[in-house]
Amino acid sequence: MWVEDLPNGKYKYCERYTDTKGKIRKVSITLDKNTTRAQNEAIRLLFSKIEQKNKKQEIEDEKNDVSKITFYQVMDQFYEINRQTVKAKTNKLKRTIKNRIMEYIPKEMLLIDTSSNFISNIIEDVYYKKNFSYSYAYAIKSNLNQIFDYAISKDYLSENPMGRVKIKKKVVTFKDREKNKNKYLENDELKHVLYEMSIINKQNSLMLEFMALTGLRFGECVGLTVDNIKGNIITVNGTWDEVSQSKTTTKNIYSDRKVQVTERCLEIINERLEYNKTKGNNVLKKDTYIFSNERGVPLTLNNINFQLKKVKSDKHLTTHIFRHTHIAMLTELGIPLKAIMERVGHNNPQTTLSIYSHVTEKMSENILKKLNKIDLRF
């Protein structure tokens, strides 16, 4: 211990000590006197202060001991922050993924124990054993990757175990190929479905026809307002989020687009607006939703899909099949892939190719007709 004289006539008693991490620290106290009694009191107070600081640091070190952090603690931290950066609908989807992850990982499991092998076993069980789709397994893998990346950013881990986790797609079977063909409707099938739907609900049938003629996603379609229509061009600049009950930004920047529509599409829009008037929406404001219910709120996905289940068809009917059908229509017309992608708001060609590459029966017939006209004989 040493003593320093202060300008105000008091005395500063100082002492050095080594903290819990081996670093040299300094503590001090100020007393009025520099007597033997004061020095003894200073020693007592200084060592008491050192003891308090070491205890506080030990508690902090215990809290920050990454070897004792559980996977659940990191996962909760990640989702809490991520929740504030994505849309309500995305949050809902992420919650389902989180619940699936929680089925496999014990609550007490330490973060450092979540090895590549452990994670691979989870993905393999989901995809190869329980036969969930590749996209679902990939979503789980992607979420886990984000959680571990977050752990690295917080210095909880030095390496992401997901780097060695791979998912190899299963061999495509004849059944799988038939499923791909079932992603869209042939022209006669589309007419049948729309007719059946018109018997169930005429207005909803019009909306599905509109989707088939424009390729809009369901949320984009029901999110259309009067000010999105200018002549024969519709501006897609938002999507209806049923979770937050509000119009939000589109899926990505590629989804913001202008789409030219046919005369039939304009007829459907006018018919819908007239129908809205009869339901009490007499004043058509700029922000009036075109495909809405009697309260002026956009139609709901679950309700439309529920009604589609009543339609007799060999194919699995959801609203998304009408978007795929539009891609198939454009393919059949010989429209280039890039032009199709721009029209439907795709940024990944693989997404479009999943429909584009499955040539319709009508196209196959046209190819055969053209080949039959070729004569290579001398």
C-alpha positions, 0 to 999 in steps of 0.5 A, a space after each residue: 500500500 502507498 499513500 498520496 497527498 491530495 491538494 485538498 489536504 486529504 490522503 489517498 491510500 492505494 493498493 494494487 491487486 491481480 484480478 480473476 483474469 490475471 490482470 493488474 488492477 488498482 484500488 484506492 480510498 480517501 481518508 482525512 488523516 495519515 496516522 497509524 490508525 488511519 493506515 490500518 483502517 485503509 488496509 481493511 477498506 482496501 482489501 474489502 474493496 478488492 474482495 468485492 470487485 473480485 466477487 463481482 467479476 467472478 459473477 460476471 465471468 460465470 455469466 459470460 462463460 461460453 462453455 455453459 451457454 445452452 443452445 436454447 439461450 442462443 436460439 432465443 436470443 437470435 429469434 428475438 432479434 430476428 423477429 424485429 427484422 422480418 415480416 409477421 408472416 415470416 415470423 410465423 413460419 420461423 416459429 414453426 421451424 423453431 418448434 421443429 428444432 426444439 423437438 430434437 434438441 434437449 433444453 439443457 444441451 450446451 451450445 458447444 455440444 451441438 456438433 456437425 454430426 448431431 445436426 446432420 442426424 436431425 436433418 437426415 431424420 427430417 428428410 430421409 426418415 420422416 419424408 418431409 420435403 427437401 424445401 422444409 429440411 433446407 429451411 431447418 438447415 438454413 435457420 440453424 445456420 443463422 443461429 450458429 452464425 449469430 453465436 459466432 458474432 457474439 463470440 460464443 463459438 469460433 466455428 459454425 458446425 453447419 459448414 459440414 452439414 449437407 443435404 443430398 436430394 433423393 433420387 427423383 422417382 416417376 411419382 415425383 415427376 408426376 407431382 411436378 406435372 401436377 403443379 399447373 393446370 392444362 387449359 381444359 382443366 383450368 376451365 373446369 376448375 374455374 367453372 366449378 369454383 364459380 358455382 361455389 363462389 362466383 367472386 372468388 372464381 373471378 379472382 382465381 381467373 385473374 391470378 391465372 392470367 397475371 401470375 400474381 402471388 395470392 398476397 400480391 393479388 388481394 393486396 391490389 388497390 384501385 391506385 395500382 391500376 393505370 390503363 392496362 398496367 397494374 403496379 405490384 408494389 406490395 402484398 397483403 400480410 394476413 398475420 399483421 392484417 396490413 399491406 407490406 412490401 413485396 417478397 423481394 425487390 424483384 417482386 416489385 414490377 409492372 404487369 401488362 394485363 389483358 382485356 379480360 383482366 380489366 373486365 374482372 377488375 371492373 366486375 369486382 369493383 361493381 360487386 364491392 359497391 353492392 356490398 357497401 363500398 360505394 366510395 372507391 378510394 385510391 386505397 380500396 382493395 379490389 379483391 375484398 370482402 363486404 368489410 373492405 378487407 382482402 380475401 383470406 387464403 384459408 377460405 379460398 383454399 377451403 373452397 378449392 377442396 370442394 372442387 373435383 380435380 385430379 390435382 392438388 388445388 391451392 391458390 398457388 397452382 394458378 400462378 404456376 398455371 400462368 407460367 405454363 401458359 407463357 411457356 406454351 406460348 414460347 415466351 423466353 424464360 427471362 421474360 417470364 421471370 420478370 413478369 412473375 417476379 422471380 429472381 431465381 431461374 430454378 424457381 421458374 424452371 421447375 414449371 418451365 421445364 415440364 413441357 405441357 402435353 399440348 407443346 409436345 404435340 406441337 413439337 411432333 407436328 413440326 418434326 413430322 413436316 421435316 423431310 430429310 430424304 433425297 
